[in-house]
Structures are given as structure tokens and as C-alpha cells.
Amino acid sequence: MGRGFAVLMMFDSFRADSHFMSDPRTFASRSDPKPDRPILILAVNRESRIAKRGVKFQRDRVHVIETIAMLFVIDIGNTNTVLGVYDGATLGEHWRIESKKGRTGDEYGVLLRQLLAASNFNPRVVSGAIISSVVPPLTHTFEEMVERHFGVRALVVGPGLKTGMPILYENPREVGADRIVNAVAAYESVKGGAIVVDFGTATTLDCVTPAGEYLGGAIAPGIQISADALFHHASKLPRVDFVRPKTVVGRNTVHSMQAGILFGYVGLVDGLVTRSKAELGFPVTVIATGGLAPVIAPESSTIDRVDEFLTLEGLRILFDRNR
């Protein structure tokens, strides 16, 4: 139960461990011996001091309901930041916002509170947070924001965090946090060899051995920055929407550009995956993730499946391993 909280009541003995439900009708199906008397519905976080200590109330006046702690996961990329709220192992809600270095922690805090409110989540049910970031200036901004606006100290993916995955890179510190998170989630999903293709600002390809080791991969310019470079450096070419054209052979400039961008990129991905498979020498499952994965994957002959929220799932797994 992660939703429905609207009002936080502060008790001298309970403090922030207790919440009132905003809508008691949620539990209208529960029988009450004296329906004409006021009923206090008290939702207790299962990890709170109250839940661990146990509290006795008059049974006809108070219902005690155990709640699940909510986890806030944040993946900060160069272009977009993807956020999610987990209720146990279930992704309850997710959002994608612009990664803007000029924004303050308070500005992000207000924005995220509005997003949570729009999805009927109370920020006070967030009891943990974890951040993956490839934008160092924003890492501290989000750490500060989470602590100030949600009252929890966030874990940050990086040196010192237990991943449960050996990193076989020549210099493990050079590997982007998002690449490690993706590799962890992919291995947990397939329990075998895997290749993750992440379509972000840069497109990354990451290889995981059947023993669950991060082996390495490849980095290529992302689809959007490739298209932007074409627009900026070719004076007569217009900016085009990234959509699938009806044919590879375009009959006008816009369709020709769309065919070159989409099918050309599919060729890049399939080429990298095919060469990687041949070099690895063990069976792999190829997983695509990132915002544009659903557009590229149907045209690809090497991608086995799409998991748009692979990075968020990896963050959840890493949080559990470091509790």
C-alpha cells in the first residue's frame, strides 16, 4: 500500500513513524463493531519503530495497517533524468525530466513533489533513495534535494557501493554508473550472458559474462546527437522528427534523412552486437533500454527484448544489496 496518504499527524510518542489515511473508505470493507464511533486508521511503516516495538490500541477505535516503505530511484543522464518510485519490488510510477545543470535542489524538489502529488503519492512515504549519475554537477544537487525535501539520505552508485558484480574493465572507475546498473539488472534478469544496448545521449553496449562479471563494451554517438550534427553541419538539410519512414529509399529530403538516421542506426547497433557475439564466444541475451529503444528494437535483427526501465530496476537491486 503506497498511495492514499495525504496528512501526516505528529504524536509525541510516535513522531514521523505514523500516518493517517486521508480516505478511511479505503478500509470500509473492514467490519467495525461500533460504526457510529470515530475510528482512527493508523498506517504504520513496517520498518518503523512502532511496527518493530508493537503498539496496543482499543480494537474498536483504532485500526493499525502495516504499509510498505517506498524507494525513490533516480537515474541522472546527460539529457534526461528518469525517476521512479518502487513499492517493494514493483515500480509504482515513473517520470522523465530534463537534466538541467542550472536548476537548484529546491527547484528540483518542488518539481518532484508536484509529480508525486499528481500521481497521488505522499512524499513522506519515501523511506529510501538511490542515485545513478553521469553528470557530476547534478549528483550533489539531487543528493541535497532528496535529504532536504524527502528526509532521507540517498545512496550514490560509485566506488564503495556493493554491486555484487566483478568489474573486469582495465580501470573500473572509468565505467559509467549507469552502465554498471544496467549490467547488474540484466544479469539478475537472465542469470546468464547478456549484452545491454542503452539508447541515451550516447549509445552504450555492455557485455556481461555467464558468471555475472562486467566485461566491457562499446560507446557510440547517440541517435539524437548524430541527427543534430547532421542538421547543424549541413546547411540545406532541415531538422526532422525521429520517426520510421515507410521505405528505405526516400523520395524527398525529409524521408531520406529519416531513413538514413533510423535504418543507418539500426545497422550500427546490429553490427556492434554481431561482432560482440562473435568475439565473446558464449550465448547472450540482448536487451535494449533507453527512451528510443522501442523505436529501434522492432527494426533490429539482434535485439531480443526491450526493457525500458532496466536502469531503474538495477537501482532497486543495488539499494537492496546495500541496506
C-alpha positions as CSV (number, residue, x, y, z in Angstrom):
1,M,0.0,0.0,0.0
2,G,1.9,3.1,-1.2
3,R,-0.9,5.5,-2.1
4,G,-3.6,7.4,-0.3
5,F,-1.5,9.2,2.3
6,A,-2.3,12.9,2.4
7,V,-1.9,14.1,6.0
8,L,1.0,13.5,8.4
9,M,0.0,13.6,12.1
10,M,2.8,14.2,14.6
11,F,2.5,12.4,18.0
12,D,4.7,13.0,21.0
13,S,5.3,9.2,21.2
14,F,5.1,8.3,17.5
15,R,6.6,11.3,15.7
16,A,7.1,10.7,12.0
17,D,6.5,7.0,12.2
18,S,2.8,7.3,11.9
19,H,0.4,8.5,9.2
20,F,-3.3,8.9,9.0
21,M,-5.1,7.7,5.9
22,S,-6.8,10.6,4.0
23,D,-9.7,8.4,3.0
24,P,-11.0,5.9,5.6
25,R,-13.3,4.5,3.0
26,T,-10.4,2.5,1.7
27,F,-11.0,0.2,4.5
28,A,-14.8,0.4,4.5
29,S,-15.0,-3.3,4.0
30,R,-13.5,-3.9,7.4
31,S,-16.2,-4.6,10.0
32,D,-16.4,-2.3,12.9
33,P,-18.4,-3.2,16.0
34,K,-19.4,0.4,16.7
35,P,-19.7,2.2,13.3
36,D,-21.1,5.3,15.0
37,R,-17.9,5.9,16.9
38,P,-14.9,7.7,15.5
39,I,-12.4,5.3,14.0
40,L,-8.7,6.2,13.8
41,I,-7.0,4.4,10.9
42,L,-3.3,4.4,11.6
43,A,-0.9,3.3,8.8
44,V,2.5,2.2,10.2
45,N,5.6,1.8,8.1
46,R,6.7,-1.8,8.5
47,E,10.3,-0.6,9.2
48,S,9.3,2.0,11.7
49,R,9.9,1.9,15.5
50,I,6.2,1.4,16.1
51,A,6.0,-1.7,13.9
52,K,9.1,-3.2,15.5
53,R,8.0,-2.3,19.0
54,G,4.3,-3.1,18.7
55,V,1.5,-0.8,19.9
56,K,-1.7,-1.7,21.6
57,F,-4.9,0.3,20.9
58,Q,-8.6,-0.2,21.7
59,R,-9.7,-2.6,18.9
60,D,-13.0,-0.9,18.3
61,R,-11.4,2.6,17.9
62,V,-8.2,2.0,16.0
63,H,-7.2,0.0,13.0
64,V,-3.5,-0.5,12.6
65,I,-2.4,-1.1,9.0
66,E,1.1,-2.1,8.0
67,T,2.5,-0.2,5.0
68,I,5.3,-0.8,2.6
69,A,8.3,1.6,2.5
70,M,8.7,3.4,-0.8
71,L,12.0,3.7,-2.6
72,F,12.9,6.6,-4.7
73,V,15.3,5.8,-7.7
74,I,17.0,8.5,-9.7
75,D,18.9,8.0,-13.0
76,I,20.6,11.2,-14.0
77,G,21.7,11.3,-17.6
78,N,23.2,14.0,-19.8
79,T,20.0,14.9,-21.5
80,N,17.2,13.5,-19.3
81,T,16.8,12.3,-15.7
82,V,14.5,9.3,-15.1
83,L,12.9,8.9,-11.7
84,G,10.8,6.2,-10.2
85,V,9.1,5.1,-7.0
86,Y,9.1,1.5,-6.0
87,D,6.6,-0.1,-3.8
88,G,8.6,-3.2,-2.7
89,A,9.7,-4.8,-6.0
90,T,7.0,-3.1,-8.1
91,L,7.7,0.1,-10.0
92,G,4.7,2.2,-8.9
93,E,5.3,5.3,-11.0
94,H,8.0,6.9,-13.2
95,W,8.8,10.2,-14.7
96,R,11.3,11.7,-17.2
97,I,12.5,15.3,-16.8
98,E,15.2,17.4,-18.3
99,S,18.7,17.3,-16.8
100,K,19.3,21.0,-16.3
101,K,22.5,21.9,-14.5
102,G,21.4,25.4,-13.7
103,R,18.4,24.2,-11.6
104,T,18.8,24.3,-7.8
105,G,18.0,21.4,-5.4
106,D,14.9,23.3,-4.2
107,E,13.7,23.7,-7.8
108,Y,14.0,20.0,-8.4
109,G,12.4,19.3,-5.0
110,V,9.3,21.4,-5.9
111,L,9.1,19.8,-9.3
112,L,9.3,16.2,-7.9
113,R,6.8,17.0,-5.1
114,Q,4.3,18.2,-7.8
115,L,4.9,15.0,-9.9
116,L,4.4,12.8,-6.8
117,A,1.2,14.7,-5.9
118,A,-0.1,14.3,-9.4
119,S,0.3,10.6,-9.0
120,N,-1.3,10.5,-5.6
121,F,1.9,9.7,-3.7
122,N,2.8,11.4,-0.4
123,P,6.5,12.4,-0.3
124,R,6.5,11.3,3.4
125,V,6.1,7.6,2.4
126,V,9.6,7.7,0.7
127,S,11.9,5.9,3.1
128,G,15.0,5.4,0.9
129,A,16.6,6.7,-2.2
130,I,19.4,5.8,-4.6
131,I,21.1,7.8,-7.4
132,S,23.0,6.9,-10.5
133,S,24.6,9.9,-12.3
134,V,26.9,10.6,-15.2
135,V,26.6,14.3,-14.6
136,P,28.8,15.2,-11.5
137,P,27.4,18.7,-11.0
138,L,23.9,17.3,-10.7
139,T,24.8,14.5,-8.3
140,H,25.3,16.7,-5.3
141,T,22.2,18.8,-6.3
142,F,20.0,15.7,-6.2
143,E,21.6,14.3,-3.0
144,E,20.9,17.6,-1.3
145,M,17.3,17.8,-2.7
146,V,16.5,14.2,-1.5
147,E,17.7,14.9,2.0
148,R,16.0,18.3,2.3
149,H,12.7,17.6,0.7
150,F,12.2,13.9,1.4
151,G,14.1,13.5,4.7
152,V,16.3,10.6,3.6
153,R,20.0,10.3,2.7
154,A,20.4,8.9,-0.8
155,L,22.9,6.2,-1.8
156,V,25.0,7.1,-4.8
157,V,26.3,4.5,-7.2
158,G,30.0,4.7,-7.3
159,P,33.2,3.5,-5.6
160,G,32.4,1.9,-2.2
161,L,28.9,0.7,-3.2
162,K,28.5,-3.1,-3.2
163,T,27.4,-4.2,-6.7
164,G,27.8,-7.9,-6.4
165,M,29.4,-7.8,-9.8
166,P,33.2,-8.0,-10.5
167,I,34.3,-5.3,-12.9
168,L,36.8,-6.6,-15.5
169,Y,37.5,-3.1,-17.0
170,E,41.1,-2.1,-17.0
171,N,40.2,0.8,-14.8
172,P,36.8,0.1,-13.1
173,R,36.5,3.7,-12.0
174,E,36.1,4.7,-15.6
175,V,32.9,2.8,-16.1
176,G,29.8,5.0,-16.0
177,A,27.4,4.3,-13.1
178,D,24.5,3.7,-15.5
179,R,26.4,1.0,-17.3
180,I,27.1,-0.9,-14.1
181,V,23.5,-0.5,-13.0
182,N,22.3,-1.8,-16.4
183,A,24.7,-4.8,-16.2
184,V,23.5,-5.7,-12.7
185,A,19.8,-5.6,-13.7
186,A,20.4,-7.6,-17.0
187,Y,22.3,-10.4,-15.2
188,E,19.6,-10.6,-12.5
189,S,17.0,-10.9,-15.2
190,V,18.6,-13.5,-17.4
191,K,21.1,-15.2,-15.0
192,G,23.5,-15.7,-17.9
193,G,25.5,-13.9,-20.5
194,A,24.0,-10.6,-21.7
195,I,24.5,-7.6,-23.9
196,V,22.8,-4.4,-22.9
197,V,22.2,-1.7,-25.5
198,D,21.3,1.6,-23.9
199,F,20.0,4.3,-26.2
200,G,20.8,7.6,-24.4
201,T,22.8,10.7,-25.2
202,A,25.5,8.2,-26.1
203,T,24.5,4.7,-27.1
204,T,26.4,2.2,-24.9
205,L,26.8,-1.5,-25.4
206,D,27.8,-3.5,-22.3
207,C,28.7,-7.2,-22.0
208,V,28.1,-9.4,-19.0
209,T,29.7,-12.9,-18.7
210,P,27.7,-16.0,-17.7
211,A,29.5,-15.8,-14.4
212,G,28.0,-12.3,-13.7
213,E,31.1,-10.3,-14.5
214,Y,31.1,-6.9,-16.2
215,L,33.4,-7.4,-19.2
216,G,33.3,-4.1,-21.1
217,G,31.6,-2.8,-24.2
218,A,31.4,0.0,-26.8
219,I,30.3,3.6,-26.8
220,A,28.8,5.3,-29.9
221,P,27.3,8.7,-30.5
222,G,23.6,8.7,-29.6
223,I,20.9,8.9,-32.2
224,Q,19.8,12.4,-31.3
225,I,23.2,14.0,-31.3
226,S,24.0,12.3,-34.6
227,A,20.9,13.8,-36.1
228,D,21.7,17.2,-34.6
229,A,25.2,17.1,-36.0
230,L,23.7,16.4,-39.5
231,F,21.3,19.4,-39.2
232,H,24.0,21.8,-37.8
233,H,26.7,20.9,-40.3
234,A,24.7,20.6,-43.5
235,S,23.3,24.0,-44.3
236,K,20.5,22.8,-46.6
237,L,19.2,19.9,-44.5
238,P,16.3,20.6,-42.2
239,R,15.8,19.3,-38.7
240,V,13.5,16.2,-38.9
241,D,11.3,14.2,-36.5
242,F,12.7,10.8,-35.5
243,V,10.1,8.5,-36.9
244,R,10.1,5.4,-39.1
245,P,9.8,6.2,-42.8
246,K,7.6,3.9,-45.0
247,T,10.6,3.0,-47.2
248,V,14.4,2.9,-47.0
249,V,14.6,4.7,-50.3
250,G,13.3,8.1,-49.6
251,R,11.5,10.1,-52.3
252,N,12.0,13.5,-50.6
253,T,14.7,15.1,-48.3
254,V,12.8,14.6,-45.1
255,H,12.1,10.9,-45.7
256,S,15.7,10.4,-47.0
257,M,17.1,11.8,-43.8
258,Q,14.7,9.8,-41.6
259,A,15.7,6.6,-43.5
260,G,19.4,7.3,-43.1
261,I,19.1,8.1,-39.4
262,L,16.8,5.2,-38.4
263,F,18.0,2.4,-40.6
264,G,21.6,3.6,-40.5
265,Y,21.5,3.4,-36.7
266,V,19.9,0.0,-36.7
267,G,22.8,-1.1,-38.9
268,L,25.3,0.3,-36.4
269,V,23.6,-1.5,-33.5
270,D,23.3,-4.8,-35.3
271,G,26.9,-4.6,-36.5
272,L,28.2,-4.0,-33.0
273,V,26.1,-6.7,-31.4
274,T,27.0,-9.3,-34.1
275,R,30.7,-8.5,-33.8
276,S,30.5,-8.6,-30.0
277,K,28.7,-12.0,-30.0
278,A,31.4,-13.5,-32.3
279,E,34.1,-12.1,-30.0
280,L,32.5,-13.2,-26.7
281,G,32.1,-16.8,-27.7
282,F,29.2,-17.6,-25.2
283,P,25.4,-17.3,-25.6
284,V,24.0,-13.9,-24.7
285,T,20.6,-12.3,-24.4
286,V,20.5,-8.9,-26.0
287,I,18.4,-6.3,-24.0
288,A,17.7,-2.8,-25.3
289,T,16.8,0.0,-22.9
290,G,16.5,3.8,-23.0
291,G,13.9,6.2,-24.4
292,L,14.4,5.3,-28.0
293,A,14.7,1.5,-27.6
294,P,11.1,0.8,-28.6
295,V,11.7,2.6,-31.9
296,I,14.9,0.9,-32.8
297,A,14.3,-2.6,-31.5
298,P,11.5,-3.6,-33.9
299,E,13.9,-2.9,-36.9
300,S,16.8,-4.8,-35.3
301,S,17.7,-8.4,-36.1
302,T,19.8,-8.8,-33.0
303,I,17.8,-7.3,-30.1
304,D,16.0,-10.0,-28.1
305,R,13.8,-7.8,-25.9
306,V,13.2,-4.3,-24.7
307,D,13.2,-3.2,-21.0
308,E,12.6,0.5,-20.9
309,F,13.1,0.6,-17.1
310,L,16.2,-1.7,-16.8
311,T,18.2,1.1,-15.2
312,L,15.6,1.8,-12.5
313,E,15.3,-1.9,-11.7
314,G,19.1,-2.1,-11.4
315,L,19.0,0.8,-8.9
316,R,16.4,-1.1,-6.8
317,I,18.6,-4.2,-6.8
318,L,21.6,-2.2,-5.7
319,F,19.7,-0.4,-3.0
320,D,18.6,-3.8,-1.6
321,R,22.2,-5.0,-1.6
322,N,23.5,-2.0,0.4
323,R,20.8,-1.7,3.0
